[in-house]
């Protein structure tokens, strides 16, 4: 933390104010990607001219995504397995059977299948299906 504060003072980036009681400080990081190592090195030099920087090495995880690279194949892989596991647990589906397609493509849904009574609508309001699906999209 001390290095960050010195950098902020040196660069005249921020005005220092007292830290709010009960709050947690967060930092920031940047991922630099390019097909050219020369381009990455050039960008690092430019950033170092403007700011104090620290090279953290190759990213392994960012924004909850695991990052894996296969340099020999020039491939980059992202995985959200941890996030998906948390969503599954949150919505009580840990014991559910997994399938590639949750519903066969030939099934069709129609408006008349939607709940019509107040009781059915109230019940469906408490079914978090849309939230679960939305969390995984």
Steps between C-alpha positions, in 0.01 A plus 500: 500500500788734578636468144160590357473807722850618402410453134181705540691782671783491244261508204273761663212271407271528801431712800545291814201504737431299817389142431131440590448285809368149425592510130748282310754632251523343157781521248503477126692306241534497125533212260701575189461269202653523156621273222829688516738484798657821365160671522456391861849618593438835329174548693670410829766765434233763426308413817821514706571849364164623632445288811681284749412148399563152628509198269303219661573236237263298288136523608354178638161636611316825428140604560426152632622333181786254503745567219711226342730543206666259263770708340617222266150482347447878534178435694346676798229327706258659746296306755226612738471162673528653849227755423271232357551283811403795726186569291401131513538499879318834540195374311494161674586294194816329627347152466337569162587280203703689242422480130639678195158644412269564794192432288469318170480748211164364379320619818301818439366743757188711455349789691197290596738277702588795724338523843155659488376498859628748756620210714702346214647839408601563862665157514692561176619838630699303758654258250848641424539323163554820301752626756689171484510496122587871489789441741653253256456697179 
